[in-house]
Every structure is written in C-alpha cells, then in structure tokens.
C-alpha cells in the first residue's frame, strides 16, 4: 500500500502557533528574554514564515546587542523588504490574549517549540524510512540513516560571536574557574588521583584514551573508572564489544568484594567471600550504570545510543572497551574504518557526553625491549588526533624475559603521553594482580598553598 502523508490533524499536533507567537512577543519585552529566545531556539523551531522572519531579526539584533522592540523590529523588516510578508498588524497583536509573560512561561513556550521541532523531525525521518522500506532498500542502511536523522532534528551547536559567548554570565564563572566543582558540569574523574591531579579529570566534550597491550589491563581500567564514578551517583555507560554482561559482573563484583577473580570463576570461595560477593551484587544493582555489549557495534550506533542515554537517562560519561573493536559504515581498509570510528567518537563526545576510550597496543615495544610510545597504538595517528589526553599503562613484569622477576611484581606506570592542557608525565602506579586492579602508589596530595597565595595576590 502506498505510504500516505500525515493527516491535517496530525500536522496540527506538531505545530503550536500560539507558543511561537507568545515566544516572539516575550522577546520584545526584555533584553534577557530576547537573549533566552535567540540562544535556545533556531529558525527551524518556527513553522510560520512570518515568525521565522521575526526570529531572524531578533537573533541578529541580540548578536549585535541591539534593543528588540516593536519599533526597531518594524524598522529592520522595512529595510529588509519583509514587512509585507510579516504584516504590521501581526506584530502589534503578537501578545493578544497571551497569559502573563514571565521567566516561567517563556521557558515553557521554548520547551513546547523544541518538542514540536523534534516531533516534526521524527515524522520526517519516519516518512523517509517508510518510503525507502517500500522501495526495498537494505534494512540496516535504513535503520542507520533513520537513527542518524533523529539526532539531527535539533542542532547541537550554532555559530555565535565569540566575545558574546565569553561575556555571558552563564559562561563567565565556568571559564574563569573550570576546575571548580560548581562548573565542572560532568563531575567525572578517572579515580586515579595522581592522574586526575595532572589532567583535572574528565571534562565535557573530551575523549581520553588508555592504550594497552593484551593482558596489561584495558578492561580493568575501564571498569575501575566506571565504578569510581557510578558509585558516587554519576550515571555512566559502558560500551563493551569485547566482554559480555556476565564477564563484566564477575570482574566488578570481585573488585568491590576484594576477591580473586580466578577463584571466583572456579567457585573456590569461602563463606565470607560469598557474602562479600552478594553485598557487591546488591551495590551494583543500585548504581546508575548502563551497559551495551553489542559485539558488532558501529561508531554511528554508539553515537546515537550515547545521545539517547544522555537525553533519557542523564548519562554524564561513556567508556568504550575498545576502539579497534568498533565496526564502521565506511567501505575501505582497516585504517580508513578506524579513522571514521575515531571521528564519530569525537562527535559523540561533543554532542553527548565525554568518552574514555580503550585502545589496543601492538607488541612492537616488547620486541624492541623498550617502553611503549604513541606510535605503538594500532592506528596511532587517528587515535592520537582523537584524544585530548592519552595514557599508556606500562607493567615491566609483562616484558619478555622479565615474567619471573619478583622485584618487578606489581610495579606499574601510567605514561601520560598526551595532555592537551598540561604536561606529559610518568606517573608511578601499582598493579594488584589477584584483583586485576591499578592503584596509586605513594600518592601525596598536591600542595595548593602557594597557588592560593598567588590567587590572592591577583
């Protein structure tokens, strides 16, 4: 059966002309209302041509810090030759029959308009998908494009004059004091204190990479970062093409219960340890922790799912274990596919939530008996470009010929090889083999007294 266009009543359900009119009327009342409208909405949020023209003038005026009122708006429309399209009487009657226009009501109208825009976008995407399904297109391609269209419904960014952005009271405090808990936004850290001191933790829009060879502990680090944050009430998601839910539970429960993973898997536990595992299970059940263990996960799917989790579950960060396991929509060689995956992860972090990404390291450094470097990463150029910060865990006991050296047992380092906002550094760590966990070694909190003295001086 031929796909039908939406009925008239359905179209009306995703348009609210009164909300459009009252929003524009509010923008002409106060400069702060005009700022709120121009910063929160775009032309696409208005369906009537006259409202789109009015919004365009208001947005232009506020970008230039011009006053918005009926006189200035009419004058601008005349100079643009658009007054006839809008109509003078329409501008005069914008707030006719409007309830009290204040901060609360304006916020409600803005929310209505953004909701209607999303619904229209969903309708358009569904209509396109239905037409393609009738044409016999590949289902996977239809679904991929459908998901992609859904998250293009509302633009995630807009061009602004940079001076206006940094002068905004909403941004000024955060920009001048980014490390303050008040302005951190995500409140996400690795949980490794010395590393967090050097990097400031995990900031919004960042991608942090941990690169490690087989057996060095990529998954352990991923789970430690997840556990540190979610047990503090910071919602997170683990994308795990490598391990399934059972394996993730085994390792997390053993970390919390301080039980050997090997003995847990073999069932060789005493009553105290079994009780500790049960308590760990109960704790994990309370965490705001989500997991996606799709074995054939694509970068575009990860982006779409992360954005959905941010919107519906308040996710503050994501962890991927590991990037070379991601599939790609690109038809090309492995390097081209990895570049596409890395680019998609950067987009996901900017649009959704910061990402901690595990990456596979080659064995070149072991063969050459040296510490690993960035070039040892599989696809190093793409991964380095993606990363705001890049850390390579190093355990000398894993090197050829040193496996039985008791003096190296548990010795570890975090090689901070890229730090976009700070220094590169080698951070001493400790690896606890029976718990498969890293921890800080001889950690000392930084002395901030001199920093405070300097701050007081200025």
N, C-alpha and C positions, 0 to 999 in steps of 0.2 A: 504494500500500500504506500502511496506517495506521502512523504512527510509533509505535514501541514504547518503553516506559520502559526504562531500563537494567536489565540482569540483576542478580540479587543479588550475584554475584561481582564485577561491575563496581562496584557501590556500595561493597563492602568495600574495593576497591582505592583508594578515595579517602577512606577513614576509617582512622585509626590510634588505636584506643582506648588502647593501651599508652602511646604517646607523650603522649596527653592526660593520662593518669593520672600518669606519671612527672614530667611538667612541673609539675603541681599539687603533687606531693609535694616537689619541689625548692623550690618557692616557700614551703613551710612550714618549710624548713630554715634559711635565712639571709635577712636583710632585703635583701641585694643581689640574691639570686636572685629574691625576690618583686618587686623593682623591675624587674629584667630581663624577667620574665614580663609584668607589667602594662603596661610600656612597649612591648613588642614585639608583643603579641597583643591580640585583641578577643574578645568573646563568640562572634562568628561562627566563630572558629578552633576551637571545641569543638563536637562533634556531639551528645554525650550531654547530656541535660537536667541531670543531677546535676553534671556537670563545668562546665556553663555557670553554675550557681548558685554553685559553689565559686569559679570565677574572678571572678565579680561581687563576692563578699565580699573576695577578695584585692585586687582593684583598688581597691575602696573603702577598705580598710584602708591600703594604701600611699599613696593620695592624702592620707590624714589622718595618715600616719606612725605608724599603729598597728602593733603587732607581729603577725605572722602565725604562728600555730602551731595545733596541733590543738585545744587548749583554747579559744583565742579564736575560732577559726573555728566550732566547735560552738556556742559561746555566741551568736554572731551569727546562726547558722542557726535556733537556737531562738527568738530574739527576732523573727525574720522569719517564723516558722512554716514553715520549709523543711527542717527536719532530717529529717522523714519522707521527703521526696522524695529526699534525698541518701543517707540511711541512715548511722547512726553506724558500723557495721561497715565500710562502704566507706571512710570517712575513715581509720579505723585501719589498713586494709590497703592504702592508696594506694601505698606503696613496696614492697609484697610482690613478690619476685622481680625487683626493679629492680637493674640493674648499678650500679656506683658513680656517684653523682650529684655532678657537679662542674661547673665552668665549661664545659668542653669538651662534656660530654654534654648539659648543658642547652641549649647553643647548637644542638646537633644536633637535639634534640627540637623546639625552637622552629622551626627550619628545616623540619622534617618537617610540622609543623602548618600553617605558612604555605603550604607547597607543596600540601598536601591541600586547603586552602581555595581556592587558585587553581584546582585541578583541578575542584573541585565547581562553582565559578563558571563555568568553561569549559563544563562539562557542561550546566549550567542554561541558559547562553546558547545553546549549540548546539541543545538541545532546543526552546527557544523559536523559534530561527531555522528549524528544520526544520518545526515546526507552521505557522509563517507562510508558509513556502515552499509547503507543501501547500495552504494557503488561497488562494494566488495573489496574495500581496502583492507590491508593487513590489520588484524585486531590490535597487535602490540603497538603498531605505529599510531593507530587512532587513540589508544589509551594514553600513550606517551604525550602526544600533542594535546590531548584533552586536558591532562594534568598540568601541562605547561601553560596552556591558555588560562586555566583557572587562577594561576598565580601571577598572571599579567593583568588581571582585572583592575587592580588599584596600583598605580605606580608607586614603587618603593622609595623613590627619590625625585627631587626636582631641582632644576637649576636655580640658584639664588646668588645674589651679590654677597661675596664672602664677608665683607665688612658688616653687613646686616646680620649675618649668621652669628658672628662672634660678639656683636654688641647686644644680642638678645639676652635679656635677664635669665631666661631659661637655660642658656648655654654658658653664660659667663662664669658662674661659680664652678661648674664642672671642668671647664677648660683651664681655669687658673689653679685648680686643685684636683687633678684627675685621680690621685691615689686615695683621696678621702672616701671612706665607706659610703658617705652620703651620695657621692657622684659616681661610684664605681658602676652602678647600673646592674651588671650581671652578678657581681659578688662572687665570681668564680675564681678558684685558685687550684694549683696542682696538688697542694697539700705537702709538697716537699719544701720545707721552709727556706732553706738556703737558696733554692732555685727561685722561689717566689720573691725573695728579697732582691734578687738580681733583676728580675723581669717585671715585678709588680703584679704577677699573677696572669690571669687570662682576661683580656679586655674585650668589650663588644667589637664585633666585626673582624676579629683576628683568627688566623689559622696557626696553631702551634703544632710543630711536627716533632715526634720522637722516632728516630731511626735506629733500628737494631737488627742484628742478625738472628738467625734461628737459634732458639734456646736461651737468648740473652734476657728476654723478659718483656716483650712488647705488650702482650696481653695482661701481664701482671701490672704494668704501669697504667694501662688503660683502666683496669678495674680499681686500682688504688685512687686514681683521680675521680672516677665515678663515685666511689664510696665516700671519699672525703667530702664531696660536695652535697650529695643527696642526703647523707645523714645529718647535715646542717640545714636541711629543708630547701636546698637549691635544686629545682627539678632538672633532670638531665636525661639524655637518651644515648644508648649505646647501639651503634650500627656494627654488627658482628657477622660479616660473611664467612669468617674463619671458624667461629665456635658457636655451638647451639646453646639453647637456654639451660639444659642440664649441666653442661660443662661450666657455663658462667656461674650457675648457682654453687656448684661444687667448690670453685675457687674462691668466690666471695664469702661463702659460709666459713670456709677454713681460715680465711684472712681474719674474719671477725672473731671466730671462736679460738684462734691461735692453736689450730690443729693441723697436723701434717696432711697435705693433700694426698700424698701417696697412701698413707694409712687409711684415710677416709675412703678412697676409691676401693681399697681392698677389704673394707669393712672391719679393719683391725682397730677398733676403738673401745675404750673402756666406758663405764657408765658416766663418769664426769664429762668426758669428751662428747659423748652422745647428747648429754643435757646441754652442753655449750653450743652444739650444732643446732639443736632445737631452738634455743634462745636467739641464735643468729638468724634462723629462718623467720622467726616472728619479727625481728627487727627489720629484715629486708622487706617483708610484706608491707611495712609502714612507710617505706621510702617512696618519694615521688620519682621513681625510676622506671624508664621505659626501655624496651629492647626490640630491635629489629634484626633478626638473624637470617634474613633472606640470603641464600647462597649465591644468587645471580643478581645482586643489587647493582643497578646502574647509577651513575652520578646524577642524572636528571631525576631519577626516582628518589634518591637520598635528599636532594634539594627540596623536592615537592613535599616529601614526608616531614622533613625538618620544619618547613614553613607551616605545615598543618599542625604539627605538635606545638609550635610556638603560639599559634593563634588559639588553639583549643585547650591546651594543657599548660600553657605558661612556661614552656621549656626555656631554660637560660643558657644551656650549652649542650654540645653533642660531642661524642667520641667515636671515631672510626677505627676499627681494627681489622684490616689495614688497607691502605690506599691501592696497593697493587692488585688487590682482590676485586676492586670495583670493575664492573663491566662498562662498556661505552656504546653510545649510539653511532659513533664515528666508524666508518669503514676505512681501515688503514692499518699500518703496522702498530706494534705494541707501544712505541714511543708516541705516536700520534694519538692513540687512545688514552695514554696516561696524561698527556698534555690537556686533552679535553676534560678528563676527570678532574684534574687539578684546577682548571679554570672554573668548572662547575662548583667545586668546593669553596672557592673564593667567593663566588656569587652567593652561595648558600649562607656563608658566614656573614656577609654584608647585609643580606636581606632578612636573615632569620636569627641565628644565634652563633656565637663563636664556636669554633671546632678545634678539638685536639685530635690530630691525625697520626696514627702509627704508620711507619713505612719500613719496608724490607731493605736490609743492608746486604751487600754482596759479601763474599768471603775473601775479597782481594787483600784486605788488611791482614788477615790471618796468614795467608800465604806469604806475604811480604814481612810478617812479624813486626807490625807497627800499629799504632793507634789508628782507629778509623777516622776518615775525613768525609766531608760532604760528597766528594766525588764517588765515594763507595756506595752511595744510595743507588738503587735501581731507578733510573730516570732522574738523576740528581738535578739536572738543570730545571726541569719542570717543578720538582718538589721544592727546591731552594727558592724559586720565584714565588711559589705559593705561600711559603712560610713567613710569618712575621718573626717567629723565633724557632730555632731548630736545635734540638738536643739529641746527642747520641750517647746512650748509656754504654759504658765500657767496663768489662769484667776481665782482668788479666788472667784469671784462672781458666777462662774459656780458650785461651790461645794455645796453639799446637805445642805439645811438649811440656805444658805447664799444668796439665789437668790434676796431677797428684801433688802439687806444691802446696803444702799445708799453710805456708806463710801468706799465700795469696787467697786463701779461702775466705769468702765474704767481702773481699776488697772490691770496691767499685768506684766509678766516677761518672758524673754527668758532664759530658763535653758540650758546653753551650757554644756552638759554632756559629750561630747567627742570632743576633739580638738587635732588632731594628731600632730600639730605643735605649740601648745601653752597650755595655762591654761584652766581649766574648770572654769566657772564663771556664776554668776547670773546677768543678765542684766535687769535693770528696763525699762519697756515699758509702753505704754498707748494704750488702745483699744477704738476706736471710734465706738460705736455700730451702730449708724444710717448710718454710711458709711461702716461698716464691714471692718475696716482697723486697722492695727497696726502702731504705730509711735514711734520714740524715745522719751524718757521722760528726760527732763532736760539735754539734751546732751551737753557735753563740748568736744571740740576737744582736743586730747592728746597734751601735751607739749613735743615737739620734740627737744627743745633747748639743753637739756643735752645729748640726743642721738647724736646730731650733734657735740657737743664738744668732745665726746668720739671718733667719727669717725675721726675728725680732728687730734686727738692725735695719732691715729694709721694709 
